[in-house]
Amino acid sequence: MNESKLLNTKLKTILAVLIIYVICFAFRALEYFVIRTDQTFFGEAFIHKLIGIGLMIAAIFVFRYRFEDVGFKTGKSFLDILKGLVFGIIVFIIAYGVEIIILAASNNLKAVELYVTAYSVDGGEQVKHTEFIFFVICVIGNIINVLMEEGVFRGLFQKMLSDKYKFLIAGIIASVLFGVWHIMAPLRSLIDGNKSVGGFIGESAMLIGTSALVGFKFAMMGELTGNLYMGMGDHFVNNTIVNILHVINKEGEADNLTVIRISIAQSVSFTAVLIWFIIDAIRKKKAANQIPAEQQ
């Protein structure tokens, strides 16, 4: 294939990824701005994610992939999910530990509480829910979220892009799209008049940057394990734990240091996976270099 045809196929691949992304993003916007499911009893914006799962399945058939091709492999699924869950829990034990130590050192720690934060049914103030049903809704909502985001961004998009680009380029493109995916909440706050333009820009930049890095971490996990399951387990912990485990200060305010907590968790997590990825790359390079010598 000459350079012109290769470039053409690469551009077509990016275009196909962007078309699927725009469709998913449009349904996400519809739910955030019109349906507002997260401001109802459910407390989760899950409809567009179910649609995203459907679009992912449709794309798998259209592009003649197998589910194994996009990371849904059989065999070690339970074990790798368990590894991701344990990894995420350890990281957040460290993050919550630092947050608690900071508050305790300033004599401002009241309690650590377990509850689900959700909007009241009429879409008003956020309220605390300790009823079992809300924990079930939270868990199911986050399972749907993980299936959609990992399946689409680290599964389908990563596969489509990796067919034409090296892992690094494919991972960066998919991760940037994943970062922009998270702009919806601050955008709604801006349009609803709950956030200033400056606040919107600052929060959006932070969300896009951190989400892109987290997305690339999940992409590295997929490359290392050969499937989506460890990333799915870690992703589930990332989303769920901050929804149900809350640190309260003496003024009764919850999660004032959330930014610090999440920054610590993601920094530790990303660094650990990056080190693992580099070590694995070095090991593979050494193994490749030894092959000719053994053959001789």
N, C-alpha and C positions, 0 to 999 in steps of 0.2 A: 504493500500500500504506500503510495507516494505521500509527501508531506501535506499536500493540499487536501487529499481525501481524508487523511488522518485528522487534520484540523477540523474538517467538516463534520466528521463523526463525533469528535469531542464536543463540538458546539451543539450538535443535536442532542447529545447526552445531557449536557447542562440544561438545554432548553426543556427536555422532557422532565428533568428533576424540578425545574422551576415551575412548570405547568402544574405538576402534582402538588407542589408546595403552595402555590397561589390558591388552588382549590381548597386545600386544607385550611389555609389562612383565612379564606373568605368565610368558611363555616365557623371558624374560631371567632372571627369578628362578629358574625351574626349572633352567636350565642352570648358573647360578652356584652354587646351593645343593645341587643333586642330581647332575647330570651332571658338572659341574666340568671341562668340556673344556679350559679353559685350564691345568689342572693335569695334563694328560696330555701325550703325545708332541707333540700339535699346538701346545700353548702358546697357543691362541686360543679364545675363546668365540665360535664362529661359527654354531652350529646355530640359535640364536634369531634371528640376523640373516638367515639364509637363509629362515626362516619369515616374518620381517618383510618381506622382499622379495616373498614370495608373497602376503602380506596386502595389500601396497601395490598389486600388480598386480590383485588381486581387487577392491580398492576403486576402482581406476581404471575398471574395467568396471561396477561397481555404480552409481557416480555418473555414468557416461556421459561420462567425460573421455577425452581423447586423451593419449597419452604426452607430446606436445608441450605440453599444457596444464599439466603438472606439472614442466616444465623439461627433459624429454628431447627437445630439438629437434635436428633434423638440420642439417647445414651447417657450422657453425663448431666442432663438438665437439672435434676434435683440437687446433685452435688454442687454444681456451679452456682445455682441459685442460693444454696446454703452458704457457700463461700462469700458471695456478694453480701448477703444479709449480715454475716459475722463481721466482715470487713467494715461495712457501714456502721454497725453498732459500736465497734471498737473506736472508730474515728470520732463518732459523736460522744462517746464516753469521755474521750480526751477533751473535746470542745466544750461540752457541758461542764466538765470538771474545772476547766480554766475559768469559765463564766462564773461558776459558783464561788471559786476561790477569790476572784476579783470583788464580788459583792460581799462576801464574808469578811475580806480584809478591810473593806470600807464600812463594816458594820451595817450593811444595807440589805442583807439577805433575810427574807421572811420564810419562804417555802419553795418547794418544787412540787407542782401539782399536775395531775393527770386529768385532762379534759379535752373535749373537742371544741374549737372555736368555730362558730358559724353565724351567719346572719339570721336574724329572726325571720319568721315566715313572711312578714309583710315587707321584707327588704330593708328594715331599719338598722338599728345599732347591732353590733356583734354581741353575741351572748355566749356564755359557757354552757356546754352540754356534757353531763356525766352519764346520761342514759346509754345503755348498751347499744341501742339501735344506731346512735350517732357514730360510735366507734366502728360498727359494721359498715355504715355508709362511707366513712372515711377510708377504711381499708379497701372496700370494693372500688371506690372512686380512684384510689391511687393505683390499684392493680390495672384498671382500664387505662389510666394515664401512662403507666410504665409500658404496657403492651403497645400502645399507640406510638409513643415517642421513641422507644427503642426500636420497635418494628419498622417505623418509617425512616427515622434519621440514621440510626446505626445499622439497620438491616437493609431496607430497600435502597435508600439513597447511597449508602456506603458501597453496596454491591454495584449499583448502576455506574457510579463514578469510578470505582476500582477497576471496572472492566476497561477503562480508557486512561486512567491516571494512576500514578503510584499512590500508595497508602497515605502518605503525608498530605498530598494535594487533595485527595478525596476526603480525608478526615477534616481538613481545614474548611473546605467548602461546606460540607454537611454541618460542621460545628458552628460556622458563622450563621447559617440558616437557622440553626437551633437557638442561637443567641437572639436573633431578631424575633423569633417565635415568642419570646417572653416580653415583648414590648407592650402587649395588649393591656395588661392591668394598669400600668402608669398612664397609658394613652386614655383609657376610660376615665381615670381619676382627673386627668387634665380637662377632658371634654365635659365631665360632670361638674367641673368647677371646684373639685376637692384638692387640686394641686396646681401650683404656679407653673409657668413655662420653665423657669429655672429648675424647679423641683423635678419636673418631668424629664428635662434633659439629663440632670444628674442621676436620677434613679434609672432611667433608660440605659445610659452609658454603663452604669454598674451592672445592671441585669444582663445586658447583651454580652459584656465582657466576661462576667463570671459564668454565665450559662454556656457561652462558647467554650470556655476552658473545661467546664464540667463535661460538656458534650464530647470534647476531644479525649478526656479521660475515659469515658465510656467506650469510645472508638478504639482506644488502645487496649482496653480490657477485651473487646471483641476480637481484636487481632491476636492477642496473646492466648486466649482460650479457644478461639475458633468458633465461638457461638455468642449469642446475646445474653446468656443466662446470668453470668456473674454481674454484668452491668445492670441487668434488670433488678437483681437482688439489692445491689448498692443503691440504685435509683429509688427503689421502693422505700428503703430506710431514710434516704435523704428527704423525701417528700413527706413521709408519714410522721416521723419523729417530731418534726417541728410543728406539726399540726396537733399533736396530742400531749407532748411533754413541755411544760411551761415553768419558767423560773420567775418567781414573784419577789419584788423588793418590798421594803418596809412601808412604802407609800401605797402598796397594793397594786402597783403597776406590773404588768406582765411583759417579759421578754424585751426589756429595754436594751439589752446587749445582744440582740439577735444577730446584728451585723457582725459583731466580733465572733460570736459562736460559729456562724456559717463560714466566715473567713478562715477561722482556724480549721474547721472540719474540712473544707475544700482544699486548703493549702496542704494539710497533712496528707489527705487522700490523693491529690494530684501528684504530689512529690513521690509518694510511695509507689504509685502506678508507673510514673515516669522512670524511676530507678529500675523497677522490674522490667520495663520495656527496653531500657538501654542494656541491661545485663543480658536479656534474652537475645537482643540484636548482636551483641558481642559474641555470645555463645554460638549463634547460628553462623556468624562470619568465620569463626575459628573452625567450626565443623566443615564449612564449605571449602576452606583453604586446605584442609587435611585430606580431602577426597583424592586429588590428583596424586599426592604422595603415596597414598595407600594403593592406588591403582597401579603405580609403577612397581 
